[in-house]
């Protein structure tokens, strides 16, 4: 039986690379993103059975409909990857940024919850399956100028941990993925150096291998795993002194 995998944010970047890599293995795919055209173009190039859904992860009803259709056609998926996300600089003092705060939290955090929700009953019933959340090392500490993004990824990391423990012993596994810098449209215009940046193809291969190994937590690339550990234990005075000078993402989505 081929593997069945649902991926959100499949119309570009890491999500698209995951779809391409899984398709090479003959995986049956359910691909979700807002841009129907980009999904249709991708589907045409994939050598596998592929269902596409133009849906917004912020819309619980649309996500339930997409999940319902996939389950009806293919049965419960083996893996659901909540990858859809947006990024942009935000500063609390600007009232115009409130909308960006809302959009980033709604997409990166609540979008993940709305992605998993319709599949959980089925996975529990089968006593197997894997829920994969793409968080970020930006969730390890509050990054200046990226308050909404960091908060959304910290929320995702904590949420995924809660879910993993809630599902302990149920047969359903949870994998938290924290990428460092990956070359995608999201990072294409970052006006600062991006250490240890890797391609979306390399990232997809590492994520797929961690899924196959049933891992619980993955930081990519490995150099960022080391940096991330150091980042987490930096004392406040040192973190504040060094990161107050860090280059920032420009404001806006
Ligand atoms: P990307 O190329 O900009 O792709 C983002 C994807 O999310 C697109 O397919 C987009 O499709 C989809 N998306 C955005 N908002 C959506 C919504 N409301 N509903 C449904 N789909 C939505 O970015 P990426 O770098 O591949 O990012 C993928 C994930 O990795 C994100 O969660 C990001 O935060 C995370 N990440 C990336 C990096 C990095 O360095 N690139 C590092 C750490 C974490 P549509 O526009 O068609 O909806």
Boltz pocket constraint, residues with backbone or C-beta under 6 A from the ligand:
constraints:
  - pocket:
      binder: B
      contacts: [[A, 8], [A, 9], [A, 10], [A, 11], [A, 12], [A, 13], [A, 14], [A, 15], [A, 32], [A, 33], [A, 34], [A, 35], [A, 36], [A, 38], [A, 55], [A, 56], [A, 57], [A, 58], [A, 82], [A, 83], [A, 84], [A, 85], [A, 86], [A, 87], [A, 107], [A, 108], [A, 111], [A, 134], [A, 135], [A, 136], [A, 137], [A, 178], [A, 179], [A, 180], [A, 181], [A, 182], [A, 183], [A, 184], [A, 185], [A, 186], [A, 187]]
      max_distance: 6.0
